[in-house]
Amino acid sequence: MNDLANNEFKTDFIIKTLVQETQFEQWLKITFYLNSKINEGYDIIYQEAYYVKVYELFTEGLEYAKSVYEKLKKSTNIEKKKWYLELINGLDRIITTFDETELLYIEYRRHVSSHIFQNQYEHIQKDLKIKRIRKNNELKEIRENLESIILKHGSDKAVDEYLNKKINPQFSKLYKTLTNTNSD
């Protein structure tokens, strides 16, 4: 690789890294904002957006935070390392407070909020093939679990309110921890 191409590659990598960091920070800000708004009172629009943000934060966001932290281990930026470690530990703690059915419900609601059609949960696909498995889980079990949590609480709104009461204090605590870590 010649020097010009090498410099362009490095520049692109640095720009991509900075852009992704900014995007991730914005994602977190929106998630914490929605958490605050939902705590003020139920709103279906905020609720739908919240499921998208929370699920993505639990999956891709947590994976991203862990990868950044691994890179920071060699860094002298102690504050940033501490911040990412607090974020990772906080998200891990939050995730473990949910049972499998609750996490499945969050994923399902994220899917419903993000897509017009929920074909991933249908047995009969567009090509008329029968689908029985989604992400290593039988569709029949997924449906039964989703039905059980809704029946247990009485409605989707009641499940939302239950999950919000469970998650809100945890996200509020994580936000406070992260803002205090950032200001140290």
Buried (B, 14 or more C-beta within 10 A) or exposed (E): EEEEEEEEEEEEEEEEEEEEEEEBEEBBEBBBBBBBBBBEEEEEEBBBBBBBBBBBBBEEBBEBBBEBBEEBEEEEEEEBBBBBBBBBEBBEEBBEEBEEBBBBBBBBBBBBBBEEEEEBBEEEEEEEEEBEEBEEEEBEEBEEBBEEBBEEBEEBEEBBBBBBEEBBEBBBEBBEBBEEBEEE
